[in-house]
Amino acid sequence: MFPVARQSVLRQARSHLRRSQPTVLPQFSAVARLLSTLALLEQREGKLNVSSLAAVTAGQKLGGSVTGFIAGSGVKAVAEEAAKVQGIEKVIYVENGAYDKGLPENFAPLLVENIKKGGFTHVLTGHSAFGKNLMPRVAALLDSQQISDITSIESEDTFVRPIYAGNAILTVQSSDSVKVITVRGTAFQPGEVTGGSAEVVEGVDPKVESPTEWISEDLAKSDRPDLGTATKVVSGGRGLKSKEEFDRIMLPLADALGAAVGASRAAVDSGYADNSLQVGQTGKNVAPQLYLCAGISGAIQHLAGMKDSKVIAAINKDAEAPIFQVADVGLVGDLFDKVPELTEKLKAQ
């Protein structure tokens, strides 16, 4: 009898265990909660930063509604401009000059207040200086883990991002209730800026004072195309040997092509070019139709910022330079001879 009794007890225990297992539902199913994205847009002196619309493109790939958010002085007109962007269903604006410079100490509480009010599941912005400065603080206030510099969206909770200067690709999955994400602009091209008809509404302003004061800024001004959005970029490296040679060699080439000017970190650190022109892992990510570089060896940190370019052309006297491994067109020669010769031929066309 003992073995029979023992089997009966075991059967009862197994039955109890089966009954006590909870019913598991997909955490991010449409039934559980409605997907909605808040795309943080950038503005400067009353003008919409078109490159920040990459966040809208990423939001559309997620699915669900996409709401734009913008704050600063005189931003209602900017909000109305953003309302014409295809893919945006609503634009929230907050009119307050305290947010003009995007100081994270007061901008983060502002954003969090509107995120909570709108019940958004995803918060996206570009992986720009503004986004990289602000979003970690937003994530901390929401008790979420930020996901940075994504290049692809697998699903509403799974994203792809490069690591180790782009030498490895990481797929990450987040279980946070609000996902705070920065997107690589070259991976999510901004859509059409006309044809939309989004609703424009005023947001909540908690008016949190910032302990940080904006003093001044010194910006390099140029009539050439913006480096981040240009379709053609010419870039110089340490091989140019001095600022005078950088300006003498690279600037006429840029003007002949109608291109923006970029530089490697080595050139920037050596004082050949302004910091705002740096291309690479610690600089700007660019993906023009043509990326023409001279005197750049091709360190992995530089490649991380320009390898998505459609056509890469390189001039270097070292035939073994790593840049030739990624270049579509390569010219082995002295840049001090080859670049002026190329410039003259372009001007003659």
C-alpha positions in Angstrom: 0.0 0.0 0.0 2.8 2.4 0.7 4.0 2.7 -2.9 0.5 3.3 -4.1 -0.1 6.0 -1.4 3.2 7.6 -2.3 2.3 7.7 -6.0 -1.0 9.3 -5.2 0.6 12.0 -3.1 3.1 12.7 -6.0 0.2 12.9 -8.5 -1.6 15.4 -6.2 1.6 17.5 -5.9 2.2 17.6 -9.6 -1.5 18.6 -10.2 -1.1 21.3 -7.7 2.0 22.6 -9.3 0.4 22.6 -12.7 -2.6 24.6 -11.4 -0.4 27.2 -9.6 1.6 28.1 -12.8 0.5 31.6 -13.9 -0.8 32.2 -17.3 2.0 34.0 -19.2 1.0 36.6 -21.7 3.4 38.5 -23.9 4.5 41.5 -21.9 4.4 43.9 -24.8 1.3 42.6 -26.6 -1.2 45.1 -28.1 -3.7 43.9 -25.5 -1.4 44.8 -22.6 -0.8 48.4 -23.6 -1.0 50.6 -26.6 2.3 51.5 -28.2 3.0 55.2 -28.5 6.2 57.1 -29.2 7.3 60.6 -28.1 9.9 62.0 -30.6 11.9 64.8 -29.1 12.7 67.4 -31.8 15.4 69.9 -31.7 15.1 73.6 -32.6 17.6 76.4 -32.7 16.6 80.1 -32.7 13.1 79.3 -34.0 14.2 76.9 -36.7 13.5 73.1 -36.7 16.6 70.9 -36.9 15.6 68.6 -39.7 18.2 66.0 -38.8 16.3 65.4 -35.5 13.4 64.0 -37.5 15.3 60.7 -37.6 13.5 60.1 -34.3 10.1 60.3 -36.2 11.3 57.8 -38.8 12.3 55.4 -36.0 9.0 55.9 -34.3 7.2 54.9 -37.4 9.2 51.7 -37.7 8.1 50.9 -34.1 4.4 51.2 -35.1 1.7 53.0 -33.1 1.3 56.7 -32.8 4.1 59.2 -33.0 4.0 62.5 -31.1 6.5 65.2 -31.6 7.8 67.3 -28.6 9.5 70.7 -28.8 10.3 73.4 -26.2 11.8 76.9 -26.1 10.9 80.5 -26.9 8.7 81.2 -29.9 8.3 77.4 -30.6 4.6 77.4 -31.5 5.6 78.4 -35.0 8.2 75.6 -35.0 5.6 73.2 -33.7 3.3 74.2 -36.6 6.1 73.5 -39.0 6.8 70.1 -37.4 3.0 69.3 -37.7 3.5 69.2 -41.5 6.0 66.3 -41.2 4.6 63.1 -42.4 4.2 60.4 -39.7 3.5 62.7 -36.8 0.0 62.6 -35.4 0.4 65.3 -32.7 3.0 67.9 -31.7 3.3 69.0 -28.1 5.0 72.3 -27.5 6.1 74.2 -24.4 6.7 78.0 -24.8 9.5 78.9 -22.4 12.9 80.6 -23.1 14.4 78.6 -20.2 14.6 75.6 -22.5 16.3 77.3 -25.5 19.7 75.9 -24.8 18.5 72.4 -23.8 20.1 72.4 -20.3 19.3 68.9 -19.0 18.9 70.0 -15.4 15.5 71.7 -16.3 14.7 70.1 -19.7 14.7 66.5 -18.2 12.0 67.2 -15.6 10.0 69.0 -18.3 10.2 66.0 -20.7 9.5 63.4 -17.9 6.4 65.4 -16.9 5.0 65.2 -20.4 6.0 61.6 -20.9 4.0 60.6 -17.8 1.0 62.7 -18.8 0.9 61.2 -22.2 1.6 57.6 -21.1 4.2 57.1 -23.8 5.9 53.7 -24.1 8.9 54.9 -26.1 10.9 58.2 -26.0 13.2 58.8 -29.0 15.6 61.5 -30.0 18.7 61.8 -32.2 22.1 60.6 -31.0 23.3 64.2 -31.1 25.1 66.3 -28.5 21.6 67.4 -27.3 20.3 63.9 -27.1 23.4 62.4 -25.5 23.4 65.2 -22.9 19.7 65.0 -22.0 18.5 61.4 -22.3 20.6 59.7 -19.6 19.0 62.1 -17.0 15.5 61.4 -18.4 16.2 57.7 -18.2 17.3 58.0 -14.6 14.2 60.0 -13.6 12.0 57.3 -15.2 14.0 54.5 -13.6 14.8 53.1 -17.1 17.9 51.9 -18.7 18.8 54.1 -21.7 19.5 52.4 -25.1 22.0 54.5 -27.1 22.7 55.0 -30.8 20.4 52.3 -32.2 20.7 51.6 -35.9 17.8 49.1 -36.3 14.5 48.1 -34.7 13.7 44.4 -34.4 10.5 44.8 -32.4 8.9 47.1 -29.9 11.4 45.9 -27.2 14.4 44.7 -29.2 16.9 47.0 -30.8 20.3 46.8 -32.6 23.2 49.1 -31.8 27.0 49.1 -32.7 29.6 48.6 -30.0 33.4 48.6 -30.0 33.5 51.5 -32.6 31.2 49.5 -34.9 33.3 46.4 -34.9 30.5 44.4 -33.3 26.7 44.6 -33.5 24.7 44.1 -30.3 21.0 43.2 -30.1 19.4 44.3 -26.9 16.0 43.7 -25.4 14.4 45.9 -22.8 11.7 45.1 -20.3 11.4 48.7 -19.0 7.9 50.2 -19.1 9.2 53.3 -20.8 12.1 52.8 -23.3 14.5 55.8 -23.6 16.4 55.6 -26.8 18.8 57.7 -28.9 18.8 56.9 -32.7 21.7 57.2 -35.2 20.6 59.7 -37.8 22.4 58.1 -40.6 20.4 54.8 -40.0 17.0 56.5 -39.9 16.7 59.1 -42.7 14.3 61.9 -42.1 11.0 61.6 -44.0 9.1 64.2 -45.9 8.7 67.6 -44.2 5.5 68.4 -46.0 2.1 66.8 -46.4 1.4 66.1 -42.7 -1.5 67.6 -40.7 -0.7 66.9 -37.0 -2.6 68.4 -34.1 -0.7 71.1 -32.2 -1.3 71.2 -28.5 0.4 72.9 -25.5 2.3 70.7 -23.1 2.8 70.8 -19.3 5.5 73.0 -18.0 6.7 72.2 -14.4 9.0 75.2 -14.5 11.9 73.5 -12.7 14.7 75.9 -12.1 18.1 74.9 -13.5 21.2 75.2 -11.2 23.2 75.5 -14.4 23.5 78.9 -16.1 24.2 79.2 -19.8 27.1 81.7 -20.3 28.0 81.8 -24.0 28.9 79.8 -27.1 31.5 80.3 -29.8 30.3 78.6 -33.0 32.3 78.2 -36.2 30.2 79.7 -39.1 30.4 78.5 -42.6 28.6 79.0 -45.9 29.3 75.4 -46.8 26.7 72.6 -46.3 26.2 71.3 -42.8 28.4 68.3 -42.1 25.7 66.2 -40.6 23.3 66.4 -43.5 25.5 67.1 -46.5 25.4 64.8 -49.6 29.1 65.3 -50.2 31.9 65.5 -47.6 35.6 66.0 -48.1 37.6 65.1 -45.0 41.3 65.7 -44.1 43.6 63.9 -41.7 46.9 64.3 -39.9 48.7 63.7 -43.2 48.0 67.4 -44.1 50.7 68.3 -41.4 49.3 71.8 -40.5 46.2 74.0 -40.3 47.6 76.2 -43.1 48.0 73.1 -45.4 44.6 71.8 -44.3 42.9 75.0 -45.4 45.0 75.4 -48.6 44.4 71.8 -49.8 40.9 70.8 -48.5 38.8 73.9 -48.6 39.2 74.6 -52.4 38.3 70.9 -53.0 35.2 71.2 -50.9 34.2 74.4 -52.8 34.8 72.7 -56.1 32.5 69.8 -55.1 30.0 71.9 -53.2 30.8 69.6 -50.2 30.9 69.9 -46.5 34.3 69.8 -44.7 35.2 67.1 -42.2 38.3 66.0 -40.3 39.7 63.1 -38.4 40.2 63.2 -34.7 44.0 63.3 -35.2 43.6 66.4 -37.4 41.3 68.1 -34.8 43.5 67.3 -31.9 46.5 68.7 -33.8 44.6 72.0 -34.3 44.2 71.6 -38.1 40.4 71.8 -38.0 37.6 72.9 -35.6 36.2 70.4 -33.2 32.7 70.7 -34.9 34.2 69.2 -38.1 35.3 65.9 -36.4 34.0 62.7 -38.0 34.1 59.5 -36.1 33.1 57.6 -32.9 33.7 60.7 -30.7 32.6 63.1 -33.4 29.8 63.2 -36.0 28.3 60.3 -37.9 27.8 61.0 -41.6 26.4 59.0 -44.5 26.8 61.2 -47.6 26.5 60.1 -51.2 30.2 60.8 -51.5 32.9 60.7 -48.8 36.3 61.8 -50.1 39.1 61.7 -47.6 42.8 62.6 -47.9 45.6 61.9 -45.4 43.4 59.7 -43.3 44.8 56.3 -42.4 41.5 54.8 -41.4 41.5 54.1 -37.7 38.4 52.2 -36.5 37.2 55.2 -34.5 37.1 57.2 -37.7 35.5 54.4 -39.8 32.7 54.2 -37.2 31.5 57.7 -38.2 31.6 57.4 -42.0 31.4 53.8 -43.1 27.7 54.1 -44.0 28.6 56.5 -46.8 27.4 55.4 -50.2 30.7 55.9 -52.0 34.0 56.2 -50.2 37.1 57.6 -52.0 40.5 57.8 -50.4 43.8 59.4 -51.2 46.8 58.2 -49.2 50.5 57.7 -50.0 50.5 54.4 -47.9 49.1 51.6 -50.1 48.7 49.5 -46.9 46.6 52.1 -45.1 43.4 50.6 -43.5 41.2 53.2 -45.2 41.7 51.3 -48.5 40.0 48.3 -47.1 36.6 50.2 -46.9 37.1 52.6 -49.8 35.2 52.0 -53.1 37.8 54.1 -54.9 41.4 54.5 -53.8 44.3 56.6 -55.1 47.8 55.9 -53.8 49.9 59.1 -54.0 51.0 62.3 -52.4 47.9 64.2 -51.4 49.8 67.5 -51.8 50.0 66.7 -55.5 46.9 64.7 -56.1 44.3 66.8 -54.3 45.2 70.2 -56.0 45.2 68.3 -59.4 41.8 66.9 -58.7 40.5 70.3 -57.6 41.7 71.9 -60.8 40.0 69.3 -62.9 36.7 69.7 -61.0 36.8 73.5 -61.5 37.4 73.0 -65.2 34.2 71.0 -65.7 
